[in-house]
Amino acid sequence: MPNDKCDRAVRVTLPTDGPMLIEGPVEVSLPGGGVARSDRFTVAVCMCGRSARYPWCDTSHRRRPPRSQRNTK
């Protein structure tokens, strides 16, 4: 899949808070060398690192206030 020719651009949505949304199907290369695949039409990829289903989002980010509402010093 990484070198396959794509007939159309893949849409990736980067929200301010929450997971990265990618139009699927997708193949994600993991830091340890593994690969995670999903055939879903839209995939939510964890950006906070708290997901028990990493690299897929399990909404663990909701337990913490959004970045825009956190007190930064």
All heavy atoms as TSV, in Angstrom:
chain	resi	resn	atom	element	x	y	z
A	1	MET	N	N	0.801	-1.204	0.000
A	1	MET	CA	C	0.000	0.000	0.000
A	1	MET	C	C	0.846	1.273	0.000
A	1	MET	O	O	0.470	2.224	-0.661
A	1	MET	CB	C	-0.958	-0.017	1.182
A	1	MET	CG	C	-1.899	1.145	1.198
A	1	MET	SD	S	-3.142	0.894	2.461
A	1	MET	CE	C	-3.974	2.429	2.367
A	2	PRO	N	N	1.969	1.370	0.715
A	2	PRO	CA	C	2.706	2.630	0.746
A	2	PRO	C	C	3.139	3.136	-0.624
A	2	PRO	O	O	3.187	4.325	-0.852
A	2	PRO	CB	C	3.922	2.319	1.616
A	2	PRO	CG	C	3.534	1.148	2.426
A	2	PRO	CD	C	2.560	0.366	1.597
A	3	ASN	N	N	3.443	2.247	-1.549
A	3	ASN	CA	C	3.905	2.678	-2.865
A	3	ASN	C	C	2.868	2.507	-3.961
A	3	ASN	O	O	3.178	2.695	-5.128
A	3	ASN	CB	C	5.189	1.924	-3.237
A	3	ASN	CG	C	6.325	2.289	-2.310
A	3	ASN	OD1	O	6.477	3.437	-1.936
A	3	ASN	ND2	N	7.113	1.305	-1.930
A	4	ASP	N	N	1.652	2.114	-3.585
A	4	ASP	CA	C	0.596	1.958	-4.578
A	4	ASP	C	C	0.177	3.315	-5.118
A	4	ASP	O	O	0.123	4.299	-4.395
A	4	ASP	CB	C	-0.637	1.282	-3.969
A	4	ASP	CG	C	-0.383	-0.172	-3.641
A	4	ASP	OD1	O	0.649	-0.705	-4.080
A	4	ASP	OD2	O	-1.217	-0.760	-2.930
A	5	LYS	N	N	-0.143	3.344	-6.413
A	5	LYS	CA	C	-0.642	4.578	-7.015
A	5	LYS	C	C	-2.074	4.806	-6.543
A	5	LYS	O	O	-2.892	3.901	-6.531
A	5	LYS	CB	C	-0.601	4.462	-8.534
A	5	LYS	CG	C	-1.012	5.732	-9.220
A	5	LYS	CD	C	-0.913	5.603	-10.715
A	5	LYS	CE	C	-1.410	6.882	-11.352
A	5	LYS	NZ	N	-1.400	6.800	-12.789
A	6	CYS	N	N	-2.354	6.023	-6.139
A	6	CYS	CA	C	-3.677	6.375	-5.634
A	6	CYS	C	C	-4.414	7.179	-6.697
A	6	CYS	O	O	-3.854	8.110	-7.273
A	6	CYS	CB	C	-3.531	7.199	-4.347
A	6	CYS	SG	S	-5.097	7.562	-3.560
A	7	ASP	N	N	-5.668	6.825	-6.973
A	7	ASP	CA	C	-6.455	7.534	-7.973
A	7	ASP	C	C	-6.984	8.865	-7.465
A	7	ASP	O	O	-7.382	9.710	-8.234
A	7	ASP	CB	C	-7.633	6.668	-8.428
A	7	ASP	CG	C	-7.174	5.446	-9.196
A	7	ASP	OD1	O	-6.060	5.480	-9.766
A	7	ASP	OD2	O	-7.919	4.461	-9.222
A	8	ARG	N	N	-7.010	9.043	-6.169
A	8	ARG	CA	C	-7.504	10.299	-5.608
A	8	ARG	C	C	-6.732	10.617	-4.335
A	8	ARG	O	O	-6.135	9.747	-3.711
A	8	ARG	CB	C	-8.992	10.200	-5.288
A	8	ARG	CG	C	-9.318	9.229	-4.185
A	8	ARG	CD	C	-10.817	9.226	-3.883
A	8	ARG	NE	N	-11.118	8.335	-2.795
A	8	ARG	CZ	C	-11.092	8.669	-1.508
A	8	ARG	NH1	N	-10.798	9.880	-1.148
A	8	ARG	NH2	N	-11.381	7.791	-0.573
A	9	ALA	N	N	-6.765	11.862	-3.971
A	9	ALA	CA	C	-6.105	12.284	-2.735
A	9	ALA	C	C	-6.867	11.746	-1.532
A	9	ALA	O	O	-8.088	11.620	-1.569
A	9	ALA	CB	C	-6.041	13.808	-2.672
A	10	VAL	N	N	-6.162	11.439	-0.477
A	10	VAL	CA	C	-6.776	10.973	0.763
A	10	VAL	C	C	-7.011	12.183	1.648
A	10	VAL	O	O	-6.129	13.013	1.830
A	10	VAL	CB	C	-5.850	9.959	1.478
A	10	VAL	CG1	C	-6.428	9.565	2.825
A	10	VAL	CG2	C	-5.635	8.742	0.606
A	11	ARG	N	N	-8.205	12.297	2.197
A	11	ARG	CA	C	-8.532	13.428	3.065
A	11	ARG	C	C	-8.145	13.105	4.497
A	11	ARG	O	O	-8.530	12.085	5.052
A	11	ARG	CB	C	-10.017	13.745	2.997
A	11	ARG	CG	C	-10.399	14.970	3.841
A	11	ARG	CD	C	-11.877	15.283	3.752
A	11	ARG	NE	N	-12.319	15.372	2.392
A	11	ARG	CZ	C	-12.444	16.506	1.694
A	11	ARG	NH1	N	-12.154	17.647	2.280
A	11	ARG	NH2	N	-12.859	16.492	0.452
A	12	VAL	N	N	-7.349	13.999	5.111
A	12	VAL	CA	C	-6.938	13.883	6.504
A	12	VAL	C	C	-7.413	15.143	7.216
A	12	VAL	O	O	-7.149	16.248	6.771
A	12	VAL	CB	C	-5.402	13.758	6.631
A	12	VAL	CG1	C	-4.988	13.733	8.084
A	12	VAL	CG2	C	-4.910	12.524	5.890
A	13	THR	N	N	-8.119	14.970	8.330
A	13	THR	CA	C	-8.627	16.094	9.103
A	13	THR	C	C	-7.890	16.147	10.434
A	13	THR	O	O	-7.887	15.168	11.185
A	13	THR	CB	C	-10.142	15.941	9.351
A	13	THR	OG1	O	-10.786	15.788	8.094
A	13	THR	CG2	C	-10.705	17.146	10.070
A	14	LEU	N	N	-7.257	17.290	10.717
A	14	LEU	CA	C	-6.529	17.487	11.970
A	14	LEU	C	C	-7.283	18.483	12.832
A	14	LEU	O	O	-7.108	19.690	12.703
A	14	LEU	CB	C	-5.112	18.013	11.692
A	14	LEU	CG	C	-4.203	17.075	10.937
A	14	LEU	CD1	C	-2.916	17.772	10.568
A	14	LEU	CD2	C	-3.928	15.841	11.768
A	15	PRO	N	N	-8.144	17.993	13.730
A	15	PRO	CA	C	-8.880	18.899	14.602
A	15	PRO	C	C	-7.970	19.489	15.676
A	15	PRO	O	O	-6.896	18.962	15.947
A	15	PRO	CB	C	-9.949	18.004	15.217
A	15	PRO	CG	C	-9.367	16.647	15.171
A	15	PRO	CD	C	-8.468	16.606	13.964
A	16	THR	N	N	-8.400	20.563	16.293
A	16	THR	CA	C	-7.633	21.188	17.365
A	16	THR	C	C	-7.476	20.230	18.543
A	16	THR	O	O	-6.411	20.110	19.116
A	16	THR	CB	C	-8.333	22.473	17.841
A	16	THR	OG1	O	-8.542	23.321	16.728
A	16	THR	CG2	C	-7.504	23.192	18.871
A	17	ASP	N	N	-8.540	19.546	18.905
A	17	ASP	CA	C	-8.529	18.580	20.006
A	17	ASP	C	C	-9.214	17.309	19.525
A	17	ASP	O	O	-10.255	17.364	18.908
A	17	ASP	CB	C	-9.287	19.141	21.217
A	17	ASP	CG	C	-8.638	20.399	21.753
A	17	ASP	OD1	O	-7.457	20.337	22.095
A	17	ASP	OD2	O	-9.312	21.445	21.791
A	18	GLY	N	N	-8.602	16.179	19.839
A	18	GLY	CA	C	-9.197	14.911	19.447
A	18	GLY	C	C	-8.356	14.190	18.412
A	18	GLY	O	O	-7.222	14.570	18.134
A	19	PRO	N	N	-8.912	13.133	17.831
A	19	PRO	CA	C	-8.151	12.284	16.935
A	19	PRO	C	C	-8.007	12.853	15.520
A	19	PRO	O	O	-8.787	13.699	15.098
A	19	PRO	CB	C	-8.983	11.004	16.898
A	19	PRO	CG	C	-10.387	11.492	17.079
A	19	PRO	CD	C	-10.266	12.635	18.058
A	20	MET	N	N	-7.003	12.355	14.827
A	20	MET	CA	C	-6.832	12.674	13.417
A	20	MET	C	C	-7.810	11.784	12.649
A	20	MET	O	O	-7.874	10.575	12.894
A	20	MET	CB	C	-5.401	12.355	12.962
A	20	MET	CG	C	-5.177	12.576	11.495
A	20	MET	SD	S	-3.528	12.123	10.851
A	20	MET	CE	C	-2.529	11.866	12.260
A	21	LEU	N	N	-8.598	12.364	11.764
A	21	LEU	CA	C	-9.571	11.608	10.981
A	21	LEU	C	C	-9.028	11.409	9.572
A	21	LEU	O	O	-8.647	12.371	8.906
A	21	LEU	CB	C	-10.904	12.345	10.942
A	21	LEU	CG	C	-11.528	12.627	12.307
A	21	LEU	CD1	C	-12.794	13.461	12.147
A	21	LEU	CD2	C	-11.826	11.333	13.035
A	22	ILE	N	N	-8.997	10.158	9.121
A	22	ILE	CA	C	-8.467	9.817	7.807
A	22	ILE	C	C	-9.520	9.014	7.066
A	22	ILE	O	O	-10.066	8.049	7.605
A	22	ILE	CB	C	-7.176	8.978	7.916
A	22	ILE	CG1	C	-6.136	9.696	8.767
A	22	ILE	CG2	C	-6.620	8.666	6.535
A	22	ILE	CD1	C	-4.916	8.858	9.069
A	23	GLU	N	N	-9.774	9.398	5.810
A	23	GLU	CA	C	-10.689	8.614	4.992
A	23	GLU	C	C	-10.005	7.308	4.639
A	23	GLU	O	O	-8.866	7.298	4.178
A	23	GLU	CB	C	-11.078	9.382	3.735
A	23	GLU	CG	C	-12.018	10.534	4.017
A	23	GLU	CD	C	-12.530	11.213	2.766
A	23	GLU	OE1	O	-12.213	10.760	1.646
A	23	GLU	OE2	O	-13.250	12.204	2.902
A	24	GLY	N	N	-10.679	6.189	4.911
A	24	GLY	CA	C	-10.078	4.873	4.737
A	24	GLY	C	C	-10.391	4.248	3.408
A	24	GLY	O	O	-11.021	4.879	2.570
A	25	PRO	N	N	-9.951	3.044	3.215
A	25	PRO	CA	C	-9.193	2.218	4.145
A	25	PRO	C	C	-7.779	2.757	4.331
A	25	PRO	O	O	-7.270	3.477	3.474
A	25	PRO	CB	C	-9.191	0.844	3.490
A	25	PRO	CG	C	-9.396	1.098	2.041
A	25	PRO	CD	C	-10.197	2.360	1.945
A	26	VAL	N	N	-7.165	2.416	5.477
A	26	VAL	CA	C	-5.830	2.919	5.793
A	26	VAL	C	C	-4.916	1.803	6.277
A	26	VAL	O	O	-5.363	0.754	6.728
A	26	VAL	CB	C	-5.856	4.030	6.861
A	26	VAL	CG1	C	-6.655	5.219	6.411
A	26	VAL	CG2	C	-6.356	3.516	8.181
A	27	GLU	N	N	-3.622	2.089	6.186
A	27	GLU	CA	C	-2.579	1.236	6.724
A	27	GLU	C	C	-1.648	2.166	7.488
A	27	GLU	O	O	-1.127	3.122	6.921
A	27	GLU	CB	C	-1.852	0.545	5.574
A	27	GLU	CG	C	-0.789	-0.414	6.001
A	27	GLU	CD	C	-0.185	-1.128	4.815
A	27	GLU	OE1	O	-0.804	-2.105	4.341
A	27	GLU	OE2	O	0.875	-0.696	4.348
A	28	VAL	N	N	-1.462	1.924	8.789
A	28	VAL	CA	C	-0.653	2.790	9.642
A	28	VAL	C	C	0.611	2.039	10.053
A	28	VAL	O	O	0.532	0.946	10.610
A	28	VAL	CB	C	-1.447	3.220	10.901
A	28	VAL	CG1	C	-0.588	4.065	11.828
A	28	VAL	CG2	C	-2.710	3.966	10.508
A	29	SER	N	N	1.776	2.634	9.784
A	29	SER	CA	C	3.050	2.059	10.213
A	29	SER	C	C	3.288	2.452	11.666
A	29	SER	O	O	3.255	3.627	12.012
A	29	SER	CB	C	4.188	2.596	9.351
A	29	SER	OG	O	3.998	2.214	8.016
A	30	LEU	N	N	3.519	1.474	12.517
A	30	LEU	CA	C	3.700	1.702	13.953
A	30	LEU	C	C	5.182	1.869	14.288
A	30	LEU	O	O	6.046	1.370	13.565
A	30	LEU	CB	C	3.113	0.530	14.738
A	30	LEU	CG	C	1.625	0.278	14.484
A	30	LEU	CD1	C	1.177	-1.000	15.171
A	30	LEU	CD2	C	0.801	1.457	14.956
A	31	PRO	N	N	5.486	2.569	15.395
A	31	PRO	CA	C	6.873	2.817	15.777
A	31	PRO	C	C	7.718	1.546	15.911
A	31	PRO	O	O	8.890	1.543	15.581
A	31	PRO	CB	C	6.761	3.535	17.129
A	31	PRO	CG	C	5.403	4.126	17.147
A	31	PRO	CD	C	4.542	3.215	16.318
A	32	GLY	N	N	7.132	0.454	16.371
A	32	GLY	CA	C	7.870	-0.790	16.553
A	32	GLY	C	C	8.065	-1.595	15.290
A	32	GLY	O	O	8.615	-2.693	15.312
A	33	GLY	N	N	7.594	-1.062	14.161
A	33	GLY	CA	C	7.744	-1.764	12.888
A	33	GLY	C	C	6.508	-2.512	12.442
A	33	GLY	O	O	6.454	-3.005	11.318
A	34	GLY	N	N	5.511	-2.612	13.298
A	34	GLY	CA	C	4.275	-3.294	12.935
A	34	GLY	C	C	3.397	-2.421	12.048
A	34	GLY	O	O	3.693	-1.254	11.794
A	35	VAL	N	N	2.327	-3.013	11.579
A	35	VAL	CA	C	1.380	-2.301	10.718
A	35	VAL	C	C	-0.028	-2.561	11.225
A	35	VAL	O	O	-0.380	-3.697	11.540
A	35	VAL	CB	C	1.502	-2.773	9.248
A	35	VAL	CG1	C	0.454	-2.133	8.372
A	35	VAL	CG2	C	2.896	-2.482	8.711
A	36	ALA	N	N	-0.833	-1.512	11.333
A	36	ALA	CA	C	-2.242	-1.630	11.709
A	36	ALA	C	C	-3.071	-1.250	10.485
A	36	ALA	O	O	-2.788	-0.244	9.836
A	36	ALA	CB	C	-2.566	-0.707	12.874
A	37	ARG	N	N	-4.062	-2.067	10.177
A	37	ARG	CA	C	-4.905	-1.824	9.001
A	37	ARG	C	C	-6.364	-1.676	9.416
A	37	ARG	O	O	-6.815	-2.310	10.359
A	37	ARG	CB	C	-4.787	-2.989	8.029
A	37	ARG	CG	C	-3.432	-3.117	7.406
A	37	ARG	CD	C	-3.367	-4.332	6.462
A	37	ARG	NE	N	-2.065	-4.451	5.861
A	37	ARG	CZ	C	-1.034	-5.067	6.414
A	37	ARG	NH1	N	-1.169	-5.625	7.602
A	37	ARG	NH2	N	0.128	-5.135	5.800
A	38	SER	N	N	-7.066	-0.844	8.665
A	38	SER	CA	C	-8.501	-0.690	8.885
A	38	SER	C	C	-9.174	-0.478	7.534
A	38	SER	O	O	-8.682	0.282	6.698
A	38	SER	CB	C	-8.799	0.513	9.785
A	38	SER	OG	O	-10.197	0.691	9.899
A	39	ASP	N	N	-10.295	-1.159	7.327
A	39	ASP	CA	C	-11.067	-1.027	6.094
A	39	ASP	C	C	-12.256	-0.087	6.255
A	39	ASP	O	O	-13.066	0.041	5.352
A	39	ASP	CB	C	-11.577	-2.401	5.640
A	39	ASP	CG	C	-10.442	-3.298	5.196
A	39	ASP	OD1	O	-9.448	-2.776	4.662
A	39	ASP	OD2	O	-10.542	-4.525	5.400
A	40	ARG	N	N	-12.358	0.582	7.404
A	40	ARG	CA	C	-13.482	1.498	7.651
A	40	ARG	C	C	-13.416	2.681	6.689
A	40	ARG	O	O	-12.346	3.056	6.224
A	40	ARG	CB	C	-13.451	1.985	9.082
A	40	ARG	CG	C	-13.673	0.852	10.085
A	40	ARG	CD	C	-13.645	1.398	11.475
A	40	ARG	NE	N	-14.757	2.315	11.636
A	40	ARG	CZ	C	-15.725	2.163	12.517
A	40	ARG	NH1	N	-15.714	1.131	13.323
A	40	ARG	NH2	N	-16.687	3.048	12.608
A	41	PHE	N	N	-14.544	3.332	6.433
A	41	PHE	CA	C	-14.568	4.466	5.516
A	41	PHE	C	C	-13.934	5.710	6.111
A	41	PHE	O	O	-13.429	6.565	5.395
A	41	PHE	CB	C	-15.984	4.753	5.001
A	41	PHE	CG	C	-16.959	5.127	6.084
A	41	PHE	CD1	C	-17.154	6.454	6.419
A	41	PHE	CD2	C	-17.682	4.163	6.742
A	41	PHE	CE1	C	-18.052	6.810	7.412
A	41	PHE	CE2	C	-18.584	4.502	7.735
A	41	PHE	CZ	C	-18.767	5.828	8.065
A	42	THR	N	N	-13.943	5.843	7.434
A	42	THR	CA	C	-13.221	6.912	8.137
A	42	THR	C	C	-12.619	6.312	9.393
A	42	THR	O	O	-13.277	5.563	10.112
A	42	THR	CB	C	-14.152	8.080	8.520
A	42	THR	OG1	O	-14.731	8.631	7.339
A	42	THR	CG2	C	-13.383	9.179	9.246
A	43	VAL	N	N	-11.357	6.648	9.640
A	43	VAL	CA	C	-10.628	6.095	10.777
A	43	VAL	C	C	-10.194	7.238	11.686
A	43	VAL	O	O	-9.735	8.273	11.211
A	43	VAL	CB	C	-9.391	5.314	10.283
A	43	VAL	CG1	C	-8.597	4.776	11.443
A	43	VAL	CG2	C	-9.810	4.185	9.365
A	44	ALA	N	N	-10.342	7.055	12.998
A	44	ALA	CA	C	-9.886	8.032	13.980
A	44	ALA	C	C	-8.576	7.522	14.567
A	44	ALA	O	O	-8.541	6.488	15.231
A	44	ALA	CB	C	-10.928	8.215	15.079
A	45	VAL	N	N	-7.487	8.253	14.316
A	45	VAL	CA	C	-6.160	7.867	14.792
A	45	VAL	C	C	-5.827	8.678	16.047
A	45	VAL	O	O	-5.932	9.905	16.054
A	45	VAL	CB	C	-5.092	8.096	13.697
A	45	VAL	CG1	C	-3.705	7.767	14.215
A	45	VAL	CG2	C	-5.413	7.253	12.464
A	46	CYS	N	N	-5.429	7.976	17.101
A	46	CYS	CA	C	-5.120	8.604	18.389
A	46	CYS	C	C	-3.963	9.584	18.259
A	46	CYS	O	O	-2.920	9.274	17.697
A	46	CYS	CB	C	-4.754	7.517	19.400
A	46	CYS	SG	S	-4.249	8.164	21.004
A	47	MET	N	N	-4.150	10.792	18.795
A	47	MET	CA	C	-3.111	11.814	18.800
A	47	MET	C	C	-2.632	12.118	20.220
A	47	MET	O	O	-1.634	12.791	20.403
A	47	MET	CB	C	-3.634	13.107	18.162
A	47	MET	CG	C	-4.064	12.958	16.714
A	47	MET	SD	S	-2.703	12.650	15.611
A	47	MET	CE	C	-1.933	14.258	15.621
A	48	CYS	N	N	-3.333	11.602	21.238
A	48	CYS	CA	C	-2.975	11.921	22.624
A	48	CYS	C	C	-2.097	10.856	23.259
A	48	CYS	O	O	-1.476	11.104	24.287
A	48	CYS	CB	C	-4.239	12.143	23.466
A	48	CYS	SG	S	-5.174	10.632	23.830
A	49	GLY	N	N	-2.065	9.663	22.689
A	49	GLY	CA	C	-1.247	8.593	23.224
A	49	GLY	C	C	-1.860	7.822	24.373
A	49	GLY	O	O	-1.235	6.958	24.956
A	50	ARG	N	N	-3.122	8.101	24.728
A	50	ARG	CA	C	-3.759	7.433	25.860
A	50	ARG	C	C	-4.636	6.241	25.469
A	50	ARG	O	O	-5.132	5.530	26.328
A	50	ARG	CB	C	-4.630	8.416	26.623
A	50	ARG	CG	C	-3.881	9.508	27.363
A	50	ARG	CD	C	-4.844	10.204	28.279
A	50	ARG	NE	N	-4.899	11.609	28.439
A	50	ARG	CZ	C	-4.556	12.574	27.641
A	50	ARG	NH1	N	-4.075	12.326	26.489
A	50	ARG	NH2	N	-4.671	13.837	27.960
A	51	SER	N	N	-4.861	6.036	24.201
A	51	SER	CA	C	-5.798	5.015	23.749
A	51	SER	C	C	-5.320	3.604	24.079
A	51	SER	O	O	-4.165	3.255	23.853
A	51	SER	CB	C	-6.004	5.127	22.239
A	51	SER	OG	O	-6.860	4.093	21.796
A	52	ALA	N	N	-6.213	2.786	24.604
A	52	ALA	CA	C	-5.922	1.374	24.851
A	52	ALA	C	C	-5.953	0.597	23.537
A	52	ALA	O	O	-5.506	-0.543	23.485
A	52	ALA	CB	C	-6.934	0.792	25.836
A	53	ARG	N	N	-6.474	1.207	22.486
A	53	ARG	CA	C	-6.571	0.568	21.170
A	53	ARG	C	C	-5.609	1.211	20.175
A	53	ARG	O	O	-5.824	1.154	18.977
A	53	ARG	CB	C	-8.001	0.700	20.651
A	53	ARG	CG	C	-9.009	0.014	21.539
A	53	ARG	CD	C	-10.423	0.112	20.987
A	53	ARG	NE	N	-10.466	-0.407	19.638
A	53	ARG	CZ	C	-11.031	0.238	18.604
A	53	ARG	NH1	N	-11.592	1.401	18.772
A	53	ARG	NH2	N	-11.042	-0.303	17.404
A	54	TYR	N	N	-4.546	1.859	20.663
A	54	TYR	CA	C	-3.593	2.567	19.809
A	54	TYR	C	C	-3.181	1.701	18.628
A	54	TYR	O	O	-2.938	0.524	18.818
A	54	TYR	CB	C	-2.355	2.963	20.631
A	54	TYR	CG	C	-1.394	3.832	19.866
A	54	TYR	CD1	C	-1.595	5.188	19.783
A	54	TYR	CD2	C	-0.312	3.278	19.212
A	54	TYR	CE1	C	-0.723	5.994	19.065
A	54	TYR	CE2	C	0.552	4.075	18.491
A	54	TYR	CZ	C	0.340	5.426	18.419
A	54	TYR	OH	O	1.191	6.205	17.697
A	55	PRO	N	N	-3.164	2.216	17.407
A	55	PRO	CA	C	-3.204	3.614	17.029
A	55	PRO	C	C	-4.615	4.181	16.855
A	55	PRO	O	O	-4.771	5.335	16.508
A	55	PRO	CB	C	-2.459	3.631	15.691
A	55	PRO	CG	C	-2.824	2.331	15.063
A	55	PRO	CD	C	-2.876	1.360	16.231
A	56	TRP	N	N	-5.639	3.374	17.086
A	56	TRP	CA	C	-7.008	3.858	16.900
A	56	TRP	C	C	-7.481	4.585	18.149
A	56	TRP	O	O	-7.179	4.185	19.275
A	56	TRP	CB	C	-7.946	2.691	16.563
A	56	TRP	CG	C	-7.371	1.744	15.561
A	56	TRP	CD1	C	-7.220	0.409	15.711
A	56	TRP	CD2	C	-6.876	2.051	14.258
A	56	TRP	NE1	N	-6.643	-0.137	14.596
A	56	TRP	CE2	C	-6.421	0.851	13.679
A	56	TRP	CE3	C	-6.744	3.218	13.511
A	56	TRP	CZ2	C	-5.863	0.785	12.406
A	56	TRP	CZ3	C	-6.174	3.147	12.238
A	56	TRP	CH2	C	-5.754	1.959	11.701
A	57	CYS	N	N	-8.258	5.624	17.964
A	57	CYS	CA	C	-8.784	6.415	19.074
A	57	CYS	C	C	-9.894	5.649	19.802
A	57	CYS	O	O	-10.752	5.044	19.168
A	57	CYS	CB	C	-9.343	7.734	18.537
A	57	CYS	SG	S	-10.105	8.762	19.806
A	58	ASP	N	N	-9.862	5.688	21.138
A	58	ASP	CA	C	-10.940	5.105	21.931
A	58	ASP	C	C	-11.607	6.164	22.815
A	58	ASP	O	O	-12.242	5.841	23.799
A	58	ASP	CB	C	-10.430	3.937	22.781
A	58	ASP	CG	C	-9.460	4.356	23.866
A	58	ASP	OD1	O	-9.142	5.565	23.974
A	58	ASP	OD2	O	-9.005	3.476	24.619
A	59	THR	N	N	-11.431	7.419	22.470
A	59	THR	CA	C	-11.982	8.613	23.141
A	59	THR	C	C	-11.374	8.873	24.524
A	59	THR	O	O	-11.948	9.598	25.318
A	59	THR	CB	C	-13.524	8.605	23.232
A	59	THR	OG1	O	-13.945	7.593	24.134
A	59	THR	CG2	C	-14.168	8.407	21.881
A	60	SER	N	N	-10.212	8.307	24.818
A	60	SER	CA	C	-9.542	8.569	26.095
A	60	SER	C	C	-9.199	10.047	26.261
A	60	SER	O	O	-9.082	10.524	27.388
A	60	SER	CB	C	-8.260	7.740	26.205
A	60	SER	OG	O	-8.554	6.377	26.264
A	61	HIS	N	N	-9.040	10.768	25.161
A	61	HIS	CA	C	-8.706	12.192	25.219
A	61	HIS	C	C	-9.805	13.014	25.882
A	61	HIS	O	O	-9.547	14.108	26.367
A	61	HIS	CB	C	-8.443	12.741	23.803
A	61	HIS	CG	C	-9.620	12.639	22.905
A	61	HIS	ND1	N	-9.901	11.480	22.188
A	61	HIS	CD2	C	-10.598	13.513	22.611
A	61	HIS	CE1	C	-11.012	11.672	21.495
A	61	HIS	NE2	N	-11.453	12.888	21.729
A	62	ARG	N	N	-11.002	12.497	25.949
A	62	ARG	CA	C	-12.124	13.249	26.530
A	62	ARG	C	C	-11.995	13.417	28.040
A	62	ARG	O	O	-12.641	14.275	28.622
A	62	ARG	CB	C	-13.441	12.552	26.207
A	62	ARG	CG	C	-13.768	12.608	24.750
A	62	ARG	CD	C	-15.080	11.940	24.468
A	62	ARG	NE	N	-15.346	11.928	23.042
A	62	ARG	CZ	C	-16.319	11.245	22.485
A	62	ARG	NH1	N	-17.125	10.516	23.245
A	62	ARG	NH2	N	-16.481	11.278	21.184
A	63	ARG	N	N	-11.168	12.603	28.688
A	63	ARG	CA	C	-10.999	12.689	30.146
A	63	ARG	C	C	-10.172	13.892	30.563
A	63	ARG	O	O	-10.078	14.199	31.738
A	63	ARG	CB	C	-10.331	11.419	30.668
A	63	ARG	CG	C	-11.225	10.230	30.552
A	63	ARG	CD	C	-10.582	9.008	31.188
A	63	ARG	NE	N	-10.881	7.885	30.320
A	63	ARG	CZ	C	-10.009	7.009	29.878
A	63	ARG	NH1	N	-8.765	7.086	30.230
A	63	ARG	NH2	N	-10.379	6.040	29.088
A	64	ARG	N	N	-9.556	14.551	29.612
A	64	ARG	CA	C	-8.696	15.710	29.901
A	64	ARG	C	C	-9.271	16.916	29.171
A	64	ARG	O	O	-9.768	16.779	28.058
A	64	ARG	CB	C	-7.294	15.400	29.393
A	64	ARG	CG	C	-6.277	16.412	29.764
A	64	ARG	CD	C	-4.907	15.881	29.412
A	64	ARG	NE	N	-3.915	16.854	29.800
A	64	ARG	CZ	C	-2.666	16.779	29.459
A	64	ARG	NH1	N	-2.233	15.774	28.739
A	64	ARG	NH2	N	-1.820	17.693	29.844
A	65	PRO	N	N	-9.181	18.117	29.759
A	65	PRO	CA	C	-9.717	19.292	29.073
A	65	PRO	C	C	-9.024	19.510	27.722
A	65	PRO	O	O	-7.848	19.169	27.572
A	65	PRO	CB	C	-9.397	20.451	30.016
A	65	PRO	CG	C	-9.048	19.848	31.320
A	65	PRO	CD	C	-8.597	18.447	31.055
A	66	PRO	N	N	-9.724	20.070	26.754
A	66	PRO	CA	C	-9.104	20.360	25.461
A	66	PRO	C	C	-7.887	21.271	25.615
A	66	PRO	O	O	-7.818	22.073	26.542
A	66	PRO	CB	C	-10.207	21.076	24.684
A	66	PRO	CG	C	-11.467	20.760	25.388
A	66	PRO	CD	C	-11.110	20.486	26.812
A	67	ARG	N	N	-6.930	21.148	24.706
A	67	ARG	CA	C	-5.728	21.981	24.751
A	67	ARG	C	C	-6.065	23.458	24.840
A	67	ARG	O	O	-5.417	24.208	25.542
A	67	ARG	CB	C	-4.878	21.743	23.500
A	67	ARG	CG	C	-4.161	20.455	23.503
A	67	ARG	CD	C	-3.249	20.361	22.279
A	67	ARG	NE	N	-2.799	18.999	22.144
A	67	ARG	CZ	C	-3.061	18.227	21.122
A	67	ARG	NH1	N	-3.712	18.678	20.095
A	67	ARG	NH2	N	-2.621	16.992	21.089
A	68	SER	N	N	-7.093	23.854	24.123
A	68	SER	CA	C	-7.468	25.273	24.098
A	68	SER	C	C	-7.972	25.770	25.459
A	68	SER	O	O	-7.989	26.960	25.703
A	68	SER	CB	C	-8.547	25.503	23.030
A	68	SER	OG	O	-9.667	24.697	23.283
A	69	GLN	N	N	-8.377	24.850	26.342
A	69	GLN	CA	C	-8.888	25.239	27.661
A	69	GLN	C	C	-7.904	24.940	28.785
A	69	GLN	O	O	-8.178	25.237	29.933
A	69	GLN	CB	C	-10.206	24.519	27.935
A	69	GLN	CG	C	-11.309	24.949	27.010
A	69	GLN	CD	C	-12.595	24.198	27.284
A	69	GLN	OE1	O	-12.694	23.437	28.228
A	69	GLN	NE2	N	-13.588	24.408	26.439
A	70	ARG	N	N	-6.742	24.332	28.455
A	70	ARG	CA	C	-5.747	24.048	29.486
A	70	ARG	C	C	-4.979	25.300	29.847
A	70	ARG	O	O	-4.737	26.171	29.016
A	70	ARG	CB	C	-4.768	22.997	29.000
A	70	ARG	CG	C	-5.341	21.622	29.051
A	70	ARG	CD	C	-4.293	20.607	28.708
A	70	ARG	NE	N	-4.935	19.640	27.837
A	70	ARG	CZ	C	-4.328	18.955	26.910
A	70	ARG	NH1	N	-3.056	19.081	26.689
A	70	ARG	NH2	N	-5.008	18.099	26.174
A	71	ASN	N	N	-4.566	25.365	31.098
A	71	ASN	CA	C	-3.787	26.486	31.582
A	71	ASN	C	C	-2.329	26.274	31.205
A	71	ASN	O	O	-1.671	25.398	31.741
A	71	ASN	CB	C	-3.939	26.604	33.104
A	71	ASN	CG	C	-3.472	27.934	33.631
A	71	ASN	OD1	O	-3.122	28.810	32.855
A	71	ASN	ND2	N	-3.490	28.068	34.933
A	72	THR	N	N	-1.801	27.038	30.260
A	72	THR	CA	C	-0.410	26.900	29.832
A	72	THR	C	C	0.417	28.002	30.456
A	72	THR	O	O	0.034	29.161	30.468
A	72	THR	CB	C	-0.284	26.961	28.301
A	72	THR	OG1	O	-0.855	28.168	27.844
A	72	THR	CG2	C	-0.995	25.784	27.661
A	73	LYS	N	N	1.554	27.623	30.996
A	73	LYS	CA	C	2.441	28.589	31.661
A	73	LYS	C	C	3.785	28.575	31.005
A	73	LYS	O	O	4.260	27.672	30.488
A	73	LYS	CB	C	2.583	28.266	33.141
A	73	LYS	CG	C	1.286	28.442	33.879
A	73	LYS	CD	C	1.460	28.120	35.339
A	73	LYS	CE	C	0.122	28.239	36.050
A	73	LYS	NZ	N	0.189	27.949	37.434
